[in-house]
Amino acid sequence: MEWDLLAGVPAEDVRELLRTARRRTFARNEVVFHRDDPGDSLHLIHKGRFSLRVMTPLGDVATIGVLGPGDSFGEMALLAEEPLRSATVTALEEAETFAVRRAEFDRLRSRHPEIDRLLLRFLAGELRRVHQRMLEALYVSAEKRVLRRLVELAGLYRSGDGDISIALTQESIAELAGVARPTVNHVLREEEKRGTIVLERGRTRVVDLEDLARRSR
């Protein structure tokens, strides 16, 4: 398993870091931590997928991201002096992470100063993603935003045999796209007529990712 956050770190040092990490397993719908909980560790996702959710100013819960193997969450715990979790993270299925405490990660950073550059690059990428979503909300149609989220989720849910079955509710997809649920329902129904997806109970199966990607640009 390789993680984007540790790209470029020597394999032997990654193995040493994992030896000091705590292996955590989570059941479906189990909360890893809540927003505003104290943060003292980074989670490297080894298996399964997780949702990132926040409370909106109106009191609603919104999904702002979905992460899978090779991703990580809780990076701010490695940097802030008194870090608090910025989102609630929940396992969407049976899942597993390596939880790395700040002290162990700091030891790795002391041996490899280039990790600070990797952290900066990683966080800059996250900031670009947030800015891109803000621009999309202002200038990209709701229908196209739904298509873009489907394409992103397809990469996360692609199985080893190439099957793509997105196990998310239409409400969660709507939250990710920043649109109303009826809009998602309409877009998915139209895509099913086009033959790019098949709607199944509790999931969306993508059968023509190339066409979805082309029309999402």
BAMI-408802 format. One line per field, with one value per atom (N, C-alpha, C): residue number from 1; x, y, z negated; residue in three letters. Coordinates in pm, whole numbers. Example, Ala and Ser with C-alpha at 12.3 -4.5 7.8 and 13.67 -1.06 7.14 Angstrom:
// BAMI-408802
n: c(1,1,1,2,2,2) .
X: c(1319,1230,1320,1285,1367,1290) .
Y: c(-569,-450,-330,-225,-106,3) .
Z: c(-780,-780,-780,-708,-714,-787) .
res: c(ALA,ALA,ALA,SER,SER,SER) .
***
This chain:
// BAMI-408802
n: c(1,1,1,2,2,2,3,3,3,4,4,4,5,5,5,6,6,6,7,7,7,8,8,8,9,9,9,10,10,10,11,11,11,12,12,12,13,13,13,14,14,14,15,15,15,16,16,16,17,17,17,18,18,18,19,19,19,20,20,20,21,21,21,22,22,22,23,23,23,24,24,24,25,25,25,26,26,26,27,27,27,28,28,28,29,29,29,30,30,30,31,31,31,32,32,32,33,33,33,34,34,34,35,35,35,36,36,36,37,37,37,38,38,38,39,39,39,40,40,40,41,41,41,42,42,42,43,43,43,44,44,44,45,45,45,46,46,46,47,47,47,48,48,48,49,49,49,50,50,50,51,51,51,52,52,52,53,53,53,54,54,54,55,55,55,56,56,56,57,57,57,58,58,58,59,59,59,60,60,60,61,61,61,62,62,62,63,63,63,64,64,64,65,65,65,66,66,66,67,67,67,68,68,68,69,69,69,70,70,70,71,71,71,72,72,72,73,73,73,74,74,74,75,75,75,76,76,76,77,77,77,78,78,78,79,79,79,80,80,80,81,81,81,82,82,82,83,83,83,84,84,84,85,85,85,86,86,86,87,87,87,88,88,88,89,89,89,90,90,90,91,91,91,92,92,92,93,93,93,94,94,94,95,95,95,96,96,96,97,97,97,98,98,98,99,99,99,100,100,100,101,101,101,102,102,102,103,103,103,104,104,104,105,105,105,106,106,106,107,107,107,108,108,108,109,109,109,110,110,110,111,111,111,112,112,112,113,113,113,114,114,114,115,115,115,116,116,116,117,117,117,118,118,118,119,119,119,120,120,120,121,121,121,122,122,122,123,123,123,124,124,124,125,125,125,126,126,126,127,127,127,128,128,128,129,129,129,130,130,130,131,131,131,132,132,132,133,133,133,134,134,134,135,135,135,136,136,136,137,137,137,138,138,138,139,139,139,140,140,140,141,141,141,142,142,142,143,143,143,144,144,144,145,145,145,146,146,146,147,147,147,148,148,148,149,149,149,150,150,150,151,151,151,152,152,152,153,153,153,154,154,154,155,155,155,156,156,156,157,157,157,158,158,158,159,159,159,160,160,160,161,161,161,162,162,162,163,163,163,164,164,164,165,165,165,166,166,166,167,167,167,168,168,168,169,169,169,170,170,170,171,171,171,172,172,172,173,173,173,174,174,174,175,175,175,176,176,176,177,177,177,178,178,178,179,179,179,180,180,180,181,181,181,182,182,182,183,183,183,184,184,184,185,185,185,186,186,186,187,187,187,188,188,188,189,189,189,190,190,190,191,191,191,192,192,192,193,193,193,194,194,194,195,195,195,196,196,196,197,197,197,198,198,198,199,199,199,200,200,200,201,201,201,202,202,202,203,203,203,204,204,204,205,205,205,206,206,206,207,207,207,208,208,208,209,209,209,210,210,210,211,211,211,212,212,212,213,213,213,214,214,214,215,215,215,216,216,216,217,217,217) .
X: c(83,0,88,53,124,24,70,-15,41,-48,-6,75,34,102,248,280,416,492,442,511,652,750,889,963,892,957,1011,1137,1193,1105,1094,1004,1037,1166,1202,1155,1152,1105,953,884,739,706,780,756,781,886,914,801,750,640,517,489,372,388,511,533,496,511,477,330,263,124,30,-88,-192,-289,-307,-402,-543,-626,-764,-862,-962,-1067,-1199,-1284,-1411,-1523,-1636,-1756,-1825,-1914,-1992,-2069,-2060,-2126,-2064,-1948,-1882,-1807,-1822,-1755,-1612,-1517,-1376,-1352,-1396,-1395,-1496,-1534,-1628,-1555,-1619,-1566,-1547,-1435,-1397,-1342,-1331,-1257,-1110,-1037,-892,-827,-729,-661,-519,-486,-352,-289,-358,-304,-352,-273,-303,-350,-448,-496,-458,-388,-356,-455,-536,-641,-580,-604,-554,-665,-787,-897,-1027,-1118,-1249,-1252,-1369,-1390,-1454,-1424,-1471,-1534,-1636,-1696,-1648,-1635,-1604,-1729,-1781,-1905,-1887,-1959,-1960,-2103,-2122,-2251,-2259,-2366,-2383,-2436,-2427,-2482,-2631,-2703,-2845,-2873,-2765,-2782,-2792,-2777,-2781,-2642,-2636,-2509,-2481,-2361,-2325,-2199,-2200,-2081,-1992,-1867,-1777,-1666,-1658,-1554,-1570,-1516,-1510,-1367,-1309,-1169,-1160,-1056,-1037,-892,-857,-720,-619,-509,-408,-427,-545,-570,-540,-552,-530,-622,-639,-713,-657,-680,-627,-491,-452,-317,-292,-396,-375,-327,-353,-304,-152,-88,58,119,37,91,46,-82,-134,-88,-74,-28,-134,-259,-369,-477,-453,-542,-678,-781,-915,-957,-1031,-1076,-1169,-1148,-1225,-1350,-1366,-1483,-1507,-1628,-1661,-1632,-1556,-1518,-1587,-1654,-1732,-1697,-1686,-1660,-1787,-1777,-1892,-1912,-1813,-1815,-1711,-1696,-1588,-1455,-1377,-1258,-1145,-1026,-907,-810,-750,-649,-527,-418,-304,-305,-322,-326,-185,-131,6,0,54,53,157,135,220,366,392,531,607,542,609,634,534,551,660,669,774,913,926,1056,1093,994,1020,1057,989,1019,1160,1205,1338,1447,1421,1518,1508,1390,1368,1301,1379,1322,1237,1258,1179,1032,1000,860,779,844,773,731,816,781,663,663,552,422,430,312,259,351,310,245,303,246,108,95,-32,-140,-107,-206,-239,-139,-166,-263,-249,-341,-483,-494,-626,-688,-604,-654,-701,-626,-668,-801,-820,-945,-1062,-1042,-1148,-1182,-1077,-1100,-1173,-1137,-1202,-1350,-1383,-1523,-1600,-1536,-1601,-1630,-1534,-1555,-1665,-1666,-1770,-1909,-1922,-2052,-2103,-2010,-2048,-2069,-1990,-1986,-2017,-2032,-2058,-2201,-2271,-2410,-2421,-2538,-2561,-2547,-2598,-2591,-2446,-2365,-2225,-2149,-2184,-2120,-2151,-2272,-2307,-2222,-2206,-2125,-1981,-1927,-1788,-1771,-1868,-1856,-1868,-1951,-1961,-1828,-1762,-1633,-1530,-1526,-1432,-1461,-1588,-1624,-1596,-1607,-1577,-1433,-1340,-1201,-1183,-1265,-1255,-1318,-1422,-1498,-1467,-1372,-1338,-1277,-1327,-1275,-1162,-1098,-986,-1022,-1147,-1189,-1250,-1240,-1289,-1432,-1505,-1642,-1644,-1739,-1751,-1891,-1902,-2031,-2021,-2079,-2067,-2174,-2131,-2224,-2253,-2313,-2352,-2497,-2567,-2704,-2705,-2819,-2833,-2819,-2859,-2844,-2697,-2613,-2470,-2407,-2447,-2395,-2437,-2560,-2608,-2525,-2491,-2408,-2270,-2212,-2079,-2081,-2191,-2202,-2254,-2306,-2361,-2490,-2575,-2702,-2812,-2936,-3049,-3063,-3119,-3134,-3220,-3330,-3407,-3324,-3228,-3141,-3057,-3001,-2922,-3009,-3130,-3220,-3249,-3271,-3299,-3178,-3058,-2937,-2911,-2926,-2900,-3000,-3125,-3224,-3192,-3149,-3113,-2990,-2893,-2773,-2807,-2902,-2943,-3005,-3082,-3140,-3029,-2922,-2810,-2731,-2744,-2671,-2534,-2506,-2375,-2373,-2489,-2497,-2616,-2616,-2731,-2762,-2884,-2924,-2969,-2906,-2939,-2976,-3025,-3067,-2948,-2949,-2844,-2712,-2705,-2578,-2599,-2494,-2495,-2380,-2413,-2309,-2275,-2149,-2102,-2061,-2117,-2085,-2017,-2018,-1949,-1882,-1769,-1698,-1641,-1598,-1539,-1638,-1761,-1862,-1895,-1904,-1929,-1817,-1693,-1578,-1576,-1608,-1606,-1708,-1826,-1932,-1924,-1836,-1819,-1717,-1645,-1538,-1599) .
Y: c(-119,0,126,221,348,461,561,674,801,883,1006,1095,1099,1186,1148,1020,971,944,995,975,1031,951,996,958,913,868,727,700,566,457,346,238,185,177,124,215,347,440,435,413,395,271,162,38,61,135,164,246,344,425,338,244,158,65,27,-59,13,145,221,266,249,293,192,241,155,117,-12,-58,-44,31,55,-7,-75,-130,-63,-45,25,-51,-56,-115,-13,-59,31,131,259,371,405,347,382,515,603,733,718,770,768,880,1000,1111,1216,1304,1410,1543,1631,1765,1830,1902,1973,1881,1750,1663,1702,1684,1707,1612,1664,1582,1550,1420,1382,1278,1246,1141,1159,1104,1098,957,945,813,788,678,632,522,542,445,325,208,83,6,17,-60,17,10,71,218,278,418,493,622,706,833,883,1011,1120,1241,1359,1447,1478,1553,1671,1778,1898,1943,2027,2087,2221,2244,2370,2476,2605,2712,2694,2620,2598,2475,2408,2292,2160,2161,2036,1972,1841,1770,1752,1791,1783,1700,1612,1535,1621,1639,1723,1643,1515,1435,1287,1204,1059,1016,939,896,745,692,548,509,383,335,421,455,544,688,721,855,858,976,993,1102,1107,1218,1245,1368,1409,1473,1523,1579,1701,1778,1899,1868,1745,1705,1704,1700,1697,1836,1938,2072,2174,2174,2277,2253,2362,2351,2284,2324,2262,2225,2121,2092,2038,2081,2026,1969,1863,1800,1895,1907,2003,1940,1808,1741,1612,1561,1430,1324,1222,1116,987,925,804,697,573,462,432,425,394,243,168,21,-30,-161,-213,-157,-101,-28,-43,-3,-18,95,148,252,220,290,294,433,438,566,598,708,749,869,854,965,1069,1191,1302,1279,1222,1203,1113,1005,914,983,1061,1130,1236,1304,1406,1343,1222,1154,1126,1085,1062,1193,1302,1433,1479,1447,1490,1420,1297,1223,1259,1303,1334,1471,1578,1713,1736,1656,1674,1642,1574,1544,1673,1776,1904,1957,1936,1978,1895,1766,1681,1724,1757,1804,1932,2023,2151,2128,2040,2010,1947,1857,1789,1889,1976,2073,2177,2212,2306,2243,2114,2044,2044,2025,2030,2168,2272,2409,2438,2389,2406,2338,2221,2149,2228,2288,2369,2489,2556,2671,2630,2513,2464,2440,2383,2358,2489,2591,2721,2781,2771,2822,2744,2613,2531,2575,2602,2640,2769,2855,2984,2977,2896,2906,2777,2665,2538,2494,2447,2406,2291,2283,2178,2039,2023,1894,1850,1944,1910,1881,1949,1920,1778,1733,1595,1497,1524,1437,1433,1548,1553,1471,1479,1400,1250,1214,1073,1022,1103,1063,1046,1139,1129,1005,981,866,735,737,616,571,667,631,570,615,567,429,402,278,172,199,98,-25,-141,-265,-319,-425,-482,-536,-579,-633,-525,-399,-289,-248,-325,-288,-161,-72,54,62,41,45,141,260,366,345,304,271,394,496,617,650,708,750,873,897,1017,1142,1135,1250,1284,1181,1205,1262,1209,1263,1409,1441,1579,1670,1624,1704,1727,1625,1638,1736,1736,1823,1961,1978,2107,2140,2037,2056,1989,2011,1948,1802,1720,1579,1555,1629,1608,1631,1723,1746,1622,1562,1440,1329,1314,1210,1230,1354,1383,1350,1395,1370,1220,1147,1003,931,972,910,935,1057,1088,1009,993,916,769,720,581,562,662,655,657,732,738,608,529,403,414,529,545,486,473,418,324,245,162,190,227,256,127,97,-21,23,-66,-31,15,141,194,220,210,230,269,324,363,291,209,136,209,246,318,217,233,138,207,340,412,535,510,618,718,669,758,866,828,927,1023,971,1058,1162,1115,1205,1311,1270,1365,1477,1442,1542,1619,1577,1649,1763,1770,1869,2007) .
Z: c(0,0,0,86,90,61,-11,-45,19,75,141,47,-79,-175,-195,-176,-201,-72,40,167,159,193,189,62,-41,-164,-141,-177,-156,-215,-143,-183,-323,-355,-487,-599,-573,-675,-689,-578,-585,-666,-642,-717,-866,-899,-1040,-1102,-1026,-1076,-1102,-1012,-1029,-1148,-1179,-1296,-1426,-1427,-1547,-1546,-1432,-1421,-1486,-1519,-1576,-1465,-1444,-1342,-1398,-1327,-1372,-1272,-1322,-1236,-1272,-1171,-1191,-1123,-1189,-1131,-1042,-957,-872,-959,-922,-991,-1127,-1158,-1283,-1267,-1366,-1364,-1413,-1335,-1375,-1477,-1442,-1536,-1489,-1582,-1552,-1529,-1455,-1437,-1574,-1590,-1712,-1821,-1795,-1888,-1884,-1996,-1992,-1892,-1816,-1716,-1758,-1765,-1807,-1715,-1604,-1518,-1374,-1285,-1143,-1110,-1022,-980,-835,-810,-675,-640,-535,-502,-431,-489,-433,-361,-410,-355,-377,-281,-299,-262,-281,-244,-360,-365,-475,-419,-488,-451,-547,-493,-572,-573,-693,-704,-798,-768,-852,-873,-974,-1000,-930,-855,-785,-881,-842,-927,-958,-871,-893,-979,-1023,-1109,-1037,-905,-829,-825,-806,-792,-644,-601,-459,-442,-341,-304,-217,-256,-178,-111,-140,-76,-108,-20,-41,-12,-102,-90,-92,-26,-22,-38,-13,-29,46,-20,38,-5,-58,-111,-260,-316,-460,-510,-641,-702,-841,-888,-1019,-1010,-891,-873,-961,-989,-1068,-1210,-1256,-1387,-1392,-1277,-1271,-1271,-1255,-1233,-1338,-1371,-1462,-1605,-1682,-1821,-1908,-1895,-1968,-1867,-1789,-1676,-1720,-1646,-1661,-1526,-1529,-1406,-1331,-1200,-1120,-1059,-1069,-1013,-1092,-1080,-1136,-1030,-1068,-974,-1015,-917,-943,-839,-884,-792,-714,-581,-496,-482,-520,-511,-610,-621,-705,-654,-745,-701,-803,-757,-842,-813,-918,-902,-989,-959,-1049,-1112,-1243,-1315,-1364,-1316,-1348,-1441,-1560,-1654,-1614,-1660,-1619,-1655,-1771,-1816,-1719,-1673,-1579,-1444,-1400,-1273,-1282,-1396,-1414,-1408,-1460,-1452,-1307,-1226,-1084,-1016,-1049,-990,-1026,-1147,-1188,-1108,-1065,-984,-837,-795,-654,-642,-643,-634,-510,-405,-282,-304,-416,-445,-464,-518,-532,-395,-296,-160,-108,-138,-96,-163,-292,-364,-303,-272,-213,-77,4,135,121,25,2,-39,-136,-184,-78,5,115,214,237,326,271,139,76,89,72,85,227,326,466,491,431,449,392,275,213,301,352,439,567,621,742,718,601,569,554,498,485,622,714,849,921,902,963,917,786,731,795,838,896,1047,1116,1263,1338,1270,1338,1308,1409,1391,1292,1229,1130,1193,1315,1382,1406,1450,1476,1346,1238,1109,1065,1087,1053,1134,1264,1349,1299,1261,1213,1085,995,873,903,1000,1038,1092,1176,1232,1120,1026,913,831,801,720,793,925,1002,979,972,946,808,712,575,557,636,618,724,814,915,848,882,824,909,861,933,1070,1088,1218,1308,1265,1348,1322,1240,1208,1123,1150,1076,1018,889,822,704,719,619,512,393,285,199,262,191,224,128,154,245,306,389,303,179,90,69,50,31,157,273,399,415,377,384,295,176,84,143,203,263,380,455,572,538,417,378,450,469,539,457,499,432,474,386,418,542,563,686,813,806,921,950,845,862,920,867,916,1065,1105,1246,1334,1290,1369,1381,1271,1275,1365,1360,1448,1596,1625,1763,1807,1716,1750,1770,1693,1711,1849,1894,2029,2135,2109,2203,2206,2101,2093,2028,1960,1894,1754,1691,1556,1546,1439,1404,1257,1228,1091,1023,911,833,692,614,479,395,356,268,336,470,538,684,744,885,955,1055,1127,1256,1273,1391,1497,1618,1726,1844,1848,1956,1895,1828,1760,1860,1975,2076,2120,2143,2186,2072,1949,1835,1821,1831,1815,1925,2048,2160,2137,2095,2079,1949,1858,1732,1742,1855,1867,1889) .
res: c(MET,MET,MET,GLU,GLU,GLU,TRP,TRP,TRP,ASP,ASP,ASP,LEU,LEU,LEU,LEU,LEU,LEU,ALA,ALA,ALA,GLY,GLY,GLY,VAL,VAL,VAL,PRO,PRO,PRO,ALA,ALA,ALA,GLU,GLU,GLU,ASP,ASP,ASP,VAL,VAL,VAL,ARG,ARG,ARG,GLU,GLU,GLU,LEU,LEU,LEU,LEU,LEU,LEU,ARG,ARG,ARG,THR,THR,THR,ALA,ALA,ALA,ARG,ARG,ARG,ARG,ARG,ARG,ARG,ARG,ARG,THR,THR,THR,PHE,PHE,PHE,ALA,ALA,ALA,ARG,ARG,ARG,ASN,ASN,ASN,GLU,GLU,GLU,VAL,VAL,VAL,VAL,VAL,VAL,PHE,PHE,PHE,HIS,HIS,HIS,ARG,ARG,ARG,ASP,ASP,ASP,ASP,ASP,ASP,PRO,PRO,PRO,GLY,GLY,GLY,ASP,ASP,ASP,SER,SER,SER,LEU,LEU,LEU,HIS,HIS,HIS,LEU,LEU,LEU,ILE,ILE,ILE,HIS,HIS,HIS,LYS,LYS,LYS,GLY,GLY,GLY,ARG,ARG,ARG,PHE,PHE,PHE,SER,SER,SER,LEU,LEU,LEU,ARG,ARG,ARG,VAL,VAL,VAL,MET,MET,MET,THR,THR,THR,PRO,PRO,PRO,LEU,LEU,LEU,GLY,GLY,GLY,ASP,ASP,ASP,VAL,VAL,VAL,ALA,ALA,ALA,THR,THR,THR,ILE,ILE,ILE,GLY,GLY,GLY,VAL,VAL,VAL,LEU,LEU,LEU,GLY,GLY,GLY,PRO,PRO,PRO,GLY,GLY,GLY,ASP,ASP,ASP,SER,SER,SER,PHE,PHE,PHE,GLY,GLY,GLY,GLU,GLU,GLU,MET,MET,MET,ALA,ALA,ALA,LEU,LEU,LEU,LEU,LEU,LEU,ALA,ALA,ALA,GLU,GLU,GLU,GLU,GLU,GLU,PRO,PRO,PRO,LEU,LEU,LEU,ARG,ARG,ARG,SER,SER,SER,ALA,ALA,ALA,THR,THR,THR,VAL,VAL,VAL,THR,THR,THR,ALA,ALA,ALA,LEU,LEU,LEU,GLU,GLU,GLU,GLU,GLU,GLU,ALA,ALA,ALA,GLU,GLU,GLU,THR,THR,THR,PHE,PHE,PHE,ALA,ALA,ALA,VAL,VAL,VAL,ARG,ARG,ARG,ARG,ARG,ARG,ALA,ALA,ALA,GLU,GLU,GLU,PHE,PHE,PHE,ASP,ASP,ASP,ARG,ARG,ARG,LEU,LEU,LEU,ARG,ARG,ARG,SER,SER,SER,ARG,ARG,ARG,HIS,HIS,HIS,PRO,PRO,PRO,GLU,GLU,GLU,ILE,ILE,ILE,ASP,ASP,ASP,ARG,ARG,ARG,LEU,LEU,LEU,LEU,LEU,LEU,LEU,LEU,LEU,ARG,ARG,ARG,PHE,PHE,PHE,LEU,LEU,LEU,ALA,ALA,ALA,GLY,GLY,GLY,GLU,GLU,GLU,LEU,LEU,LEU,ARG,ARG,ARG,ARG,ARG,ARG,VAL,VAL,VAL,HIS,HIS,HIS,GLN,GLN,GLN,ARG,ARG,ARG,MET,MET,MET,LEU,LEU,LEU,GLU,GLU,GLU,ALA,ALA,ALA,LEU,LEU,LEU,TYR,TYR,TYR,VAL,VAL,VAL,SER,SER,SER,ALA,ALA,ALA,GLU,GLU,GLU,LYS,LYS,LYS,ARG,ARG,ARG,VAL,VAL,VAL,LEU,LEU,LEU,ARG,ARG,ARG,ARG,ARG,ARG,LEU,LEU,LEU,VAL,VAL,VAL,GLU,GLU,GLU,LEU,LEU,LEU,ALA,ALA,ALA,GLY,GLY,GLY,LEU,LEU,LEU,TYR,TYR,TYR,ARG,ARG,ARG,SER,SER,SER,GLY,GLY,GLY,ASP,ASP,ASP,GLY,GLY,GLY,ASP,ASP,ASP,ILE,ILE,ILE,SER,SER,SER,ILE,ILE,ILE,ALA,ALA,ALA,LEU,LEU,LEU,THR,THR,THR,GLN,GLN,GLN,GLU,GLU,GLU,SER,SER,SER,ILE,ILE,ILE,ALA,ALA,ALA,GLU,GLU,GLU,LEU,LEU,LEU,ALA,ALA,ALA,GLY,GLY,GLY,VAL,VAL,VAL,ALA,ALA,ALA,ARG,ARG,ARG,PRO,PRO,PRO,THR,THR,THR,VAL,VAL,VAL,ASN,ASN,ASN,HIS,HIS,HIS,VAL,VAL,VAL,LEU,LEU,LEU,ARG,ARG,ARG,GLU,GLU,GLU,GLU,GLU,GLU,GLU,GLU,GLU,LYS,LYS,LYS,ARG,ARG,ARG,GLY,GLY,GLY,THR,THR,THR,ILE,ILE,ILE,VAL,VAL,VAL,LEU,LEU,LEU,GLU,GLU,GLU,ARG,ARG,ARG,GLY,GLY,GLY,ARG,ARG,ARG,THR,THR,THR,ARG,ARG,ARG,VAL,VAL,VAL,VAL,VAL,VAL,ASP,ASP,ASP,LEU,LEU,LEU,GLU,GLU,GLU,ASP,ASP,ASP,LEU,LEU,LEU,ALA,ALA,ALA,ARG,ARG,ARG,ARG,ARG,ARG,SER,SER,SER,ARG,ARG,ARG) .
***
